[in-house]
Amino acid sequence: MTNTTPEPAKKPTPDEATKVLNFVDGVLGSAGHSVDDPEARELLRKQAAGELTGDEARALFRKQQGLD
């Protein structure tokens, strides 16, 4: 019988996380946007580093901005 349990996702290396952030900055920049807020950038960094999920980062951002 084959094990169908997915393996846990590997945490990105610091270099991989930096590449993700550079990609995000490039995509946003090509559309004339940027993320300049230091707290928002830290959430992006943590998400890129695998420290937060997208849902967790979004919830924290909304809380920081007083949206929830």
N, CA, C and O atoms as a GROMACS GRO file, in nm:
protein
  272
    1MET      N    1   0.084  -0.117   0.000
    1MET     CA    2   0.000   0.000   0.000
    1MET      C    3   0.089   0.124   0.000
    1MET      O    4   0.190   0.129   0.070
    2THR      N    5   0.052   0.223  -0.078
    2THR     CA    6   0.129   0.347  -0.089
    2THR      C    7   0.088   0.446   0.018
    2THR      O    8  -0.031   0.463   0.046
    3ASN      N    9   0.185   0.511   0.077
    3ASN     CA   10   0.158   0.616   0.175
    3ASN      C   11   0.111   0.740   0.101
    3ASN      O   12   0.183   0.792   0.016
    4THR      N   13  -0.009   0.788   0.131
    4THR     CA   14  -0.064   0.905   0.062
    4THR      C   15  -0.054   1.032   0.145
    4THR      O   16  -0.106   1.136   0.105
    5THR      N   17   0.012   1.024   0.258
    5THR     CA   18   0.028   1.143   0.342
    5THR      C   19   0.133   1.233   0.278
    5THR      O   20   0.246   1.190   0.256
    6PRO      N   21   0.096   1.358   0.248
    6PRO     CA   22   0.195   1.448   0.188
    6PRO      C   23   0.306   1.482   0.285
    6PRO      O   24   0.284   1.492   0.406
    7GLU      N   25   0.424   1.499   0.232
    7GLU     CA   26   0.536   1.539   0.317
    7GLU      C   27   0.520   1.686   0.353
    7GLU      O   28   0.469   1.764   0.272
    8PRO      N   29   0.562   1.724   0.473
    8PRO     CA   30   0.552   1.865   0.511
    8PRO      C   31   0.638   1.951   0.419
    8PRO      O   32   0.743   1.909   0.372
    9ALA      N   33   0.590   2.071   0.394
    9ALA     CA   34   0.665   2.163   0.309
    9ALA      C   35   0.798   2.198   0.375
    9ALA      O   36   0.806   2.216   0.497
   10LYS      N   37   0.901   2.208   0.293
   10LYS     CA   38   1.031   2.247   0.345
   10LYS      C   39   1.036   2.399   0.359
   10LYS      O   40   0.984   2.472   0.274
   11LYS      N   41   1.099   2.445   0.466
   11LYS     CA   42   1.116   2.588   0.484
   11LYS      C   43   1.216   2.639   0.382
   11LYS      O   44   1.319   2.576   0.359
   12PRO      N   45   1.187   2.753   0.321
   12PRO     CA   46   1.282   2.809   0.224
   12PRO      C   47   1.412   2.850   0.295
   12PRO      O   48   1.411   2.886   0.413
   13THR      N   49   1.520   2.845   0.221
   13THR     CA   50   1.646   2.896   0.273
   13THR      C   51   1.638   3.050   0.275
   13THR      O   52   1.552   3.106   0.207
   14PRO      N   53   1.725   3.117   0.349
   14PRO     CA   54   1.725   3.264   0.346
   14PRO      C   55   1.743   3.318   0.204
   14PRO      O   56   1.683   3.420   0.168
   15ASP      N   57   1.824   3.251   0.124
   15ASP     CA   58   1.846   3.295  -0.014
   15ASP      C   59   1.716   3.282  -0.096
   15ASP      O   60   1.683   3.370  -0.175
   16GLU      N   61   1.645   3.172  -0.077
   16GLU     CA   62   1.518   3.152  -0.148
   16GLU      C   63   1.415   3.256  -0.105
   16GLU      O   64   1.340   3.307  -0.188
   17ALA      N   65   1.411   3.286   0.025
   17ALA     CA   66   1.317   3.388   0.075
   17ALA      C   67   1.349   3.524   0.014
   17ALA      O   68   1.258   3.599  -0.021
   18THR      N   69   1.477   3.557   0.003
   18THR     CA   70   1.517   3.684  -0.058
   18THR      C   71   1.475   3.689  -0.204
   18THR      O   72   1.429   3.793  -0.252
   19LYS      N   73   1.490   3.578  -0.275
   19LYS     CA   74   1.448   3.573  -0.415
   19LYS      C   75   1.297   3.594  -0.428
   19LYS      O   76   1.252   3.662  -0.520
   20VAL      N   77   1.220   3.536  -0.337
   20VAL     CA   78   1.075   3.555  -0.338
   20VAL      C   79   1.041   3.702  -0.317
   20VAL      O   80   0.959   3.758  -0.388
   21LEU      N   81   1.105   3.765  -0.218
   21LEU     CA   82   1.079   3.907  -0.193
   21LEU      C   83   1.119   3.993  -0.312
   21LEU      O   84   1.048   4.088  -0.346
   22ASN      N   85   1.231   3.962  -0.374
   22ASN     CA   86   1.272   4.037  -0.493
   22ASN      C   87   1.170   4.020  -0.606
   22ASN      O   88   1.141   4.116  -0.678
   23PHE      N   89   1.117   3.900  -0.622
   23PHE     CA   90   1.015   3.875  -0.723
   23PHE      C   91   0.889   3.957  -0.694
   23PHE      O   92   0.834   4.022  -0.783
   24VAL      N   93   0.844   3.953  -0.568
   24VAL     CA   94   0.726   4.030  -0.528
   24VAL      C   95   0.748   4.179  -0.555
   24VAL      O   96   0.661   4.246  -0.610
   25ASP      N   97   0.864   4.230  -0.516
   25ASP     CA   98   0.895   4.371  -0.540
   25ASP      C   99   0.894   4.403  -0.689
   25ASP      O  100   0.845   4.508  -0.730
   26GLY      N  101   0.947   4.312  -0.770
   26GLY     CA  102   0.949   4.334  -0.915
   26GLY      C  103   0.811   4.334  -0.976
   26GLY      O  104   0.779   4.420  -1.059
   27VAL      N  105   0.728   4.239  -0.936
   27VAL     CA  106   0.592   4.232  -0.989
   27VAL      C  107   0.513   4.356  -0.948
   27VAL      O  108   0.448   4.419  -1.032
   28LEU      N  109   0.520   4.392  -0.821
   28LEU     CA  110   0.448   4.511  -0.776
   28LEU      C  111   0.503   4.636  -0.844
   28LEU      O  112   0.426   4.722  -0.887
   29GLY      N  113   0.635   4.646  -0.854
   29GLY     CA  114   0.697   4.761  -0.918
   29GLY      C  115   0.658   4.776  -1.064
   29GLY      O  116   0.640   4.888  -1.112
   30SER      N  117   0.644   4.664  -1.135
   30SER     CA  118   0.607   4.671  -1.276
   30SER      C  119   0.465   4.724  -1.293
   30SER      O  120   0.429   4.774  -1.400
   31ALA      N  121   0.384   4.715  -1.187
   31ALA     CA  122   0.248   4.768  -1.192
   31ALA      C  123   0.240   4.906  -1.124
   31ALA      O  124   0.132   4.962  -1.108
   32GLY      N  125   0.356   4.959  -1.085
   32GLY     CA  126   0.359   5.091  -1.023
   32GLY      C  127   0.324   5.090  -0.874
   32GLY      O  128   0.285   5.193  -0.819
   33HIS      N  129   0.338   4.974  -0.810
   33HIS     CA  130   0.305   4.963  -0.668
   33HIS      C  131   0.429   4.924  -0.589
   33HIS      O  132   0.528   4.877  -0.644
   34SER      N  133   0.421   4.944  -0.457
   34SER     CA  134   0.528   4.898  -0.369
   34SER      C  135   0.472   4.879  -0.229
   34SER      O  136   0.366   4.932  -0.196
   35VAL      N  137   0.544   4.803  -0.148
   35VAL     CA  138   0.509   4.786  -0.008
   35VAL      C  139   0.618   4.858   0.070
   35VAL      O  140   0.730   4.809   0.082
   36ASP      N  141   0.584   4.975   0.124
   36ASP     CA  142   0.682   5.057   0.194
   36ASP      C  143   0.668   5.053   0.346
   36ASP      O  144   0.761   5.090   0.417
   37ASP      N  145   0.553   5.010   0.395
   37ASP     CA  146   0.530   5.004   0.539
   37ASP      C  147   0.621   4.899   0.601
   37ASP      O  148   0.616   4.783   0.560
   38PRO      N  149   0.704   4.937   0.699
   38PRO     CA  150   0.798   4.841   0.758
   38PRO      C  151   0.730   4.718   0.820
   38PRO      O  152   0.783   4.608   0.810
   39GLU      N  153   0.616   4.737   0.884
   39GLU     CA  154   0.547   4.624   0.945
   39GLU      C  155   0.494   4.529   0.837
   39GLU      O  156   0.500   4.407   0.853
   40ALA      N  157   0.442   4.585   0.729
   40ALA     CA  158   0.392   4.502   0.619
   40ALA      C  159   0.507   4.428   0.552
   40ALA      O  160   0.493   4.311   0.516
   41ARG      N  161   0.621   4.495   0.536
   41ARG     CA  162   0.738   4.429   0.475
   41ARG      C  163   0.786   4.314   0.562
   41ARG      O  164   0.829   4.210   0.511
   42GLU      N  165   0.781   4.332   0.693
   42GLU     CA  166   0.824   4.226   0.784
   42GLU      C  167   0.730   4.105   0.773
   42GLU      O  168   0.776   3.991   0.778
   43LEU      N  169   0.601   4.130   0.758
   43LEU     CA  170   0.507   4.020   0.737
   43LEU      C  171   0.537   3.947   0.606
   43LEU      O  172   0.532   3.824   0.601
   44LEU      N  173   0.568   4.023   0.500
   44LEU     CA  174   0.605   3.961   0.373
   44LEU      C  175   0.730   3.876   0.388
   44LEU      O  176   0.739   3.765   0.335
   45ARG      N  177   0.828   3.930   0.462
   45ARG     CA  178   0.953   3.856   0.483
   45ARG      C  179   0.926   3.726   0.557
   45ARG      O  180   0.978   3.621   0.521
   46LYS      N  181   0.843   3.734   0.662
   46LYS     CA  182   0.811   3.614   0.740
   46LYS      C  183   0.735   3.512   0.656
   46LYS      O  184   0.756   3.391   0.669
   47GLN      N  185   0.647   3.560   0.570
   47GLN     CA  186   0.574   3.468   0.483
   47GLN      C  187   0.670   3.402   0.384
   47GLN      O  188   0.664   3.281   0.362
   48ALA      N  189   0.758   3.481   0.324
   48ALA     CA  190   0.854   3.428   0.227
   48ALA      C  191   0.949   3.327   0.292
   48ALA      O  192   0.994   3.232   0.228
   49ALA      N  193   0.979   3.349   0.421
   49ALA     CA  194   1.070   3.260   0.493
   49ALA      C  195   1.000   3.136   0.548
   49ALA      O  196   1.064   3.051   0.609
   50GLY      N  197   0.869   3.127   0.527
   50GLY     CA  198   0.795   3.011   0.576
   50GLY      C  199   0.761   3.018   0.724
   50GLY      O  200   0.724   2.918   0.784
   51GLU      N  201   0.774   3.137   0.783
   51GLU     CA  202   0.742   3.154   0.924
   51GLU      C  203   0.593   3.180   0.946
   51GLU      O  204   0.542   3.156   1.055
   52LEU      N  205   0.525   3.228   0.844
   52LEU     CA  206   0.380   3.254   0.848
   52LEU      C  207   0.318   3.202   0.720
   52LEU      O  208   0.381   3.201   0.615
   53THR      N  209   0.194   3.159   0.729
   53THR     CA  210   0.119   3.126   0.608
   53THR      C  211   0.064   3.257   0.551
   53THR      O  212   0.067   3.361   0.617
   54GLY      N  213   0.014   3.251   0.430
   54GLY     CA  214  -0.048   3.369   0.371
   54GLY      C  215  -0.167   3.416   0.453
   54GLY      O  216  -0.186   3.536   0.472
   55ASP      N  217  -0.247   3.321   0.500
   55ASP     CA  218  -0.364   3.356   0.583
   55ASP      C  219  -0.322   3.423   0.713
   55ASP      O  220  -0.383   3.520   0.756
   56GLU      N  221  -0.216   3.371   0.775
   56GLU     CA  222  -0.168   3.431   0.900
   56GLU      C  223  -0.115   3.572   0.876
   56GLU      O  224  -0.143   3.663   0.953
   57ALA      N  225  -0.038   3.590   0.770
   57ALA     CA  226   0.017   3.722   0.738
   57ALA      C  227  -0.095   3.821   0.710
   57ALA      O  228  -0.091   3.935   0.758
   58ARG      N  229  -0.195   3.778   0.634
   58ARG     CA  230  -0.308   3.865   0.601
   58ARG      C  231  -0.383   3.906   0.728
   58ARG      O  232  -0.418   4.022   0.744
   59ALA      N  233  -0.409   3.810   0.817
   59ALA     CA  234  -0.481   3.839   0.941
   59ALA      C  235  -0.403   3.936   1.030
   59ALA      O  236  -0.460   4.028   1.087
   60LEU      N  237  -0.272   3.915   1.040
   60LEU     CA  238  -0.190   4.005   1.120
   60LEU      C  239  -0.187   4.146   1.060
   60LEU      O  240  -0.193   4.245   1.132
   61PHE      N  241  -0.178   4.153   0.928
   61PHE     CA  242  -0.177   4.284   0.861
   61PHE      C  243  -0.308   4.357   0.888
   61PHE      O  244  -0.307   4.475   0.923
   62ARG      N  245  -0.419   4.287   0.872
   62ARG     CA  246  -0.550   4.350   0.895
   62ARG      C  247  -0.562   4.399   1.039
   62ARG      O  248  -0.617   4.506   1.065
   63LYS      N  249  -0.509   4.320   1.133
   63LYS     CA  250  -0.512   4.360   1.274
   63LYS      C  251  -0.425   4.483   1.296
   63LYS      O  252  -0.466   4.576   1.364
   64GLN      N  253  -0.304   4.484   1.239
   64GLN     CA  254  -0.212   4.598   1.254
   64GLN      C  255  -0.273   4.726   1.197
   64GLN      O  256  -0.250   4.835   1.250
   65GLN      N  257  -0.350   4.713   1.091
   65GLN     CA  258  -0.407   4.829   1.025
   65GLN      C  259  -0.543   4.868   1.083
   65GLN      O  260  -0.605   4.964   1.037
   66GLY      N  261  -0.589   4.795   1.184
   66GLY     CA  262  -0.716   4.825   1.248
   66GLY      C  263  -0.836   4.791   1.159
   66GLY      O  264  -0.942   4.852   1.172
   67LEU      N  265  -0.818   4.695   1.071
   67LEU     CA  266  -0.926   4.658   0.979
   67LEU      C  267  -1.013   4.546   1.034
   67LEU      O  268  -1.120   4.519   0.979
   68ASP      N  269  -0.972   4.483   1.140
   68ASP     CA  270  -1.051   4.376   1.204
   68ASP      C  271  -1.070   4.407   1.350
   68ASP      O  272  -1.134   4.330   1.422
   0.00000   0.00000   0.00000
